[in-house]
Structures are given as structure tokens and as C-alpha cells.
Amino acid sequence: NFIGRNDDMDVKLKDDSVSRIKHTTITFDAKSGKFFISVGESKELAYLNDSVVLESKEIKAYDIISLGNSKLLFVPFCSDTFSWEENK
């Protein structure tokens, strides 16, 4: 999922300090059941629990993602006890 300000982003933020396109990326690895935050195509930085994201990092439930002036609480919709793939 791409996070940015543009309408075509998967997660759209109304924050002028966030890049329009792909400020950062959130990826779910179905094999491991883990989520990751990655550097986007922005020159601006993203933070995970106040640590700068310069390479992919695992995200866990209730971690805080900071982009520009926005803070997002990460709440996963998949876990080791539930997977969308298993419930198709």
C-alpha cells in the first residue's frame, strides 16, 4: 500500500508536509504473516516509532508511523490467528 497525498494513493493523507506520491510503502508478506514499512519515492523521511526508516523494517501492531505532521497508529487486519487468504 502506498501512502501519500494524491487521490490514487492506497492511503491518502490530507497533510501538505507529506509527499503527493508514494511517501512510504506498507507491504504484507503473506508467507511470513508480517508487515513491513519501506522507503517510498519521496525525498521526505518516514519514521517508525520515532526511528527514521532508511530500509525496510518490520511493523508490529500498534507501532506509530510518522509522516510529515501526521502520526498513524498501525492496526493490522491480518495476524497469525487470521489471514484473508485462508478465508476466501
SVG drawing of the C-alpha trace seen along z (x, -y; Angstrom):
<svg xmlns="http://www.w3.org/2000/svg" viewBox="-14 -22 33 43">
<polyline fill="none" stroke="black" stroke-width="0.4" points="0.0,0.0 1.3,-3.4 0.9,-6.3 0.8,-9.9 -1.5,-12.9 -2.7,-12.0 -6.1,-10.6 -4.7,-7.5 -2.7,-6.5 -3.9,-3.5 -3.8,-5.6 -4.4,-9.3 -3.4,-11.8 -4.5,-15.5 -1.2,-16.8 0.8,-19.2 4.1,-18.0 3.5,-14.5 4.6,-13.9 1.9,-13.5 3.1,-10.2 4.5,-7.2 5.8,-9.0 6.3,-5.5 5.1,-1.9 3.5,0.7 3.8,4.3 2.3,7.5 4.2,10.7 1.6,13.5 4.1,16.3 5.5,14.9 2.4,13.1 4.5,9.9 4.1,6.3 6.9,4.0 7.4,0.3 9.7,-0.8 11.2,-4.0 9.0,-5.5 9.8,-7.6 9.8,-10.8 12.8,-12.9 11.0,-13.3 11.5,-10.9 9.2,-8.5 9.6,-7.3 8.7,-4.1 8.3,-4.6 10.5,-7.8 13.3,-5.9 14.0,-7.0 13.1,-4.4 16.1,-4.1 15.5,-0.5 12.6,2.0 11.6,2.6 9.0,4.9 5.9,3.2 4.0,4.7 0.6,4.0 0.2,0.5 3.5,-0.8 3.5,-4.5 4.3,-5.7 5.1,-9.4 5.0,-11.1 5.3,-14.9 2.9,-16.3 0.9,-13.1 1.1,-10.2 -0.6,-6.9 -1.3,-4.0 -0.7,-0.7 -3.6,1.7 -3.2,4.9 -6.2,6.7 -4.2,9.9 -2.3,11.8 -1.0,15.3 -4.6,16.1 -6.4,14.6 -5.5,14.4 -7.6,13.2 -6.1,15.9 -7.4,18.6 -10.9,17.1 -11.5,16.7"/>
</svg>
